[in-house]
Structure formats: C-alpha cells, structure tokens
Amino acid sequence: MNTKNWIAILDFGSQYSQLIARRIREQKVYSELLLYHTTAAELKRRKPMGIILSGGPSSVFEKGAPLCDPEIFKLGIPVLGICYGMQLTAKTLGGKVHPGHSREYGSAHIKQAAASKIFKKLPKNLKVWMSHGDQVEIMPDGFKTLAKTHTCPNAAMCNEKKSIYGLQFHPEVVHTPHGTELLRNFIFDICQCKPDWEMQHFINESIKAIRKEVGKGHMVCGLSGGVDSSVVAVLLQKAIGKQLHCIFVDNGLLRAGEALQVEETFAVGFGIDLKIVDASKLFLSKLKGVTDPETKRKIIGKTFIDVFADEARKIEHEIKYLAQGTLYPDVIESFSPIGGPSATIKSHHNVGGLPKDLKFKLIEPVRELFKDEVRLLGKTMGVPDAIINRQPFPGPGLAVRILGDITEERVSLLQKADIRVQEEVLKMKNYKNIWQSFAVLLPIQTVGVMGDSRTYENVVAIRAVESRDGMTADWFKIPYNVLGKISNRIINEVRGINRVVYDISSKPPATIEWE
C-alpha cells in the first residue's frame, strides 16, 4: 500500500500477530505483517512510522530462537516490543532475561511505576492479559521500568530518548481493556502517524494500480456470489469495465435462488460481463454414489476447474489475467514466520490447478485486506447489504451439508429446509452476531406421525455458531421459540422431513461444517 503513515509488524509467530495488525488498522492507520528477519535496510527503504516486534511461542534462550536485525534499533524509528518482542529487545540491547519464577498466563494487574508517553492518560492500575514464562530481569542501559505486577518486576519498560518500548503483556487482545488506548498512544503520540487509511483512498489507489498493470488487456474472474469474489468483481469493473469477464459456475449445490441473485446483482445491477454456466447435471453425475467427504471435495474442485477453464477458453478476447479474492489472512498463512515458506494458500480461496495452456497472470486486488475491511470496501462501492453481510459459504457448497449420497432430490430437500432456517434467523434482532447458520441433511430416517399416518422420513440438523474468524466457534443460543418456529416450518412445509435436531457442539472439538 502506498502510504507514508504505516506501522511494520515483525511477526515472531504469535497467535495474536494478525490481531495487532487489525487493531492498528481500526485506528485508520495502515499496518503490515513482515517476516521477523526483515532487515533494517529494507525497513529503512520502506520508511514505516513505527515498528512492532510481536510475541511468539519461542524462548530467547532456545537454540535457534528467532532474532531480529539488531540494526533496527539504530534506525531512529520508534519500536514497541510485545511479550517475546520485549524480551528480545532487552536481550539484544544488553539487558538480561531469565525464566520467571512463576509463569503468568491469563488476566493480571499491573501498576505503573513511572510516567511515560505510552501510558498517557491511562489509569495507574490496569487489568492486562499475560502469556509468558520468561521475563526481563535486568533492563538495558538507558531503560526504565514503567510497570510491574506482583510476580513480574519489569512488566513494561522504555528508553523514551530513543523511543523504544517494551510490554510484557498483550495490548492487542480484548482481555486488556485499555489496550487500544495504549496502542493509540504508540501510533499517534510516539510514532506521529496520521489516520489516513480510508477505504476511498484504497479504492482510488487500487483502480490506478490495476489500470497500470492491465492496460488494454482482458481479465477473467470466478464470481461465486460470496463476499470476497463479489467485492473483487465490482472493484475490477470500476477499474477496467468491459475488459473484465466473470464466470459463475452453478454446480447444482448452491443455496436456493443463488444463480438468479448473482445475475440480478452483478450483470443487471453493475453491468458486469457475466457468464452463468449451469453445470449442475455434470457435477451431480460425477458425485453419484460418492459418500466420502474428501472424495466429494476433490471431485467438486476438479470439475469446477474443468468447467471454468472451458468457459475461459470460449471468451472471444485473449485473456492475460486471472483475478482472485485472496485476503490478507490467506497471504499471512502462506508463510510460516518461524519455519519459512509453508505449502500453499487455502485451496478453497483460489482457482488453482488451471491447465497449462491458460497462462494467466494473477491479480489479487484485496490481498492487503482483512474480511471486515473487504465488507467495508464493498459497502463503500455500493455493493448491496444482502451480499456484504452474507455468511461464509463452503466452496463445495451443500455437498458438505448432505451426509451420504448426493442426489438432485436430496439437494432440493436441503435447499428447502435451509431457506426456512435463513428466513427465521434473519428475523432475530441479534442476527449479525451469528457467524453461520444452516441446515444439514443427515443420512438417516426416523419414524414420525403426521395426522393419522405413520411416516419414515429424513432428519435435518440445524447448525448455528458465533465466531470471530471461523478458527474457533461456539454454538449459538438461538431462542427456543425461534427453534420451534424453524422446526415447525420445516416439518410442515418440506415434504420428506419429519424430524429436526439442533447441533450444540463447539469448535473445537467439532468443526463448523459437518463434513
């Protein structure tokens, strides 16, 4: 991103590293995660306003522990070390770190020991979130203790002359109530950043960059109707207009009315060149008799690539570019901070494995954004709320929500049940607190009674979870009266289902999807 006001975060493998970046961006300041061994020369070239050293699972005593370039501390750029980052700062600059007598993990209280810019206007006693075993025993020359706990004599430190700070706790987590204010003190008072990370600015910059890269070339984009691909398509339409060609593959495993909604929103509403391919019979024929979840996924993935590639070849113009909705978390997951490059970005985010004759250059216009920022980007560009606020939908579609054999009849059954779940859940005042809510068709039948007749029909499970990122999730407490209404509607209105159950398992140990 082309901005002078940004914060570099050197990632030492903390589970909270992405959260640091999010918290800074929430203050309208751009932030970027970099590998921990990014050199001082590279940072000097890119000129961040501040540098944060993240926490991490390692100990500074370990052989091969990740280290930063010590020249970073000589750049004159403000530095904030968090947890492992603080210990590394102290050790690098001549202080001493030792294993704590008692490990601190969880909520703790710190007491300020000296005034400083980073604790400006904050209470003298603060509740914070600790997660460490080692701690700084002797600080480097020129540093002073800013705060302590009953077991950690140096819970925060600084050399304000050199603008180098260290925090033994995590200000980025919600369990540190004043953490955002503390980060704001670092970002604005110490680093002197300006809040210029605005979506309209991002849109303008992206359009210029895309036009410069693509020129008069043509681009293809797989449009699924999900948030990411939808926002990407609209952004590209603004940048290159009719040079963009979108392909929507209807695999017969979508939610009811999905294809029509996509066509009306994007082809009609935004004037995007959109080709809708009904490949439902092809997908269902290839899935006939397949019950293993992983086999289902592989068949769907390969078939999608085949259909997409065939349609891409039919486009009259020479296609040089392929657009994908890769997000910043996907980019981050594509490398391991401690172990170097890992395998590949999650396959379900990408049109991977295209045939060799389709030599497209990849364009990823939202690779710098988090999910909530993509939603904001879409809203700024006028994408309808019905698209922006959509719940995540699995790449294989309803195939992972139909346990057992997949047939046209069973897909139709689940679509009818699922739409009734969505209709009732949407009426709830706290609907936006639900990460995902959907129906699952089980491979069993049970005895029921309808009127005076015995029935032997299908069972549907309802799944609803709350989550921040999908990595962990808790089952959502849908009120009994809403569950009752959902159950009554499905059983009374969907012929072929006579029992509804509710999934109350969390992730972990369960997953959000059933397959």
PyMOL commands that set and color helices and strands:
alter all, ss='L'
color gray80, all
select helices_A, chain A and resi 17-25+40-46+70-74+84-92+179-190+199-214+227-243+258-269+280-287+293-314+328-333+347-349+371-380+385-388+397-401+408-425+431-433+480-493
alter helices_A, ss='H'
color red, helices_A
select strands_A, chain A and resi 6-11+30-35+50-53+79-82+96-112+125-138+144-148+156-159+164-167+218-222+244-250+273-278+319-323+335-336+340-341+361-363+436-450+453-466+474-475+497-502
alter strands_A, ss='S'
color yellow, strands_A
deselect
rebuild
show_as cartoon
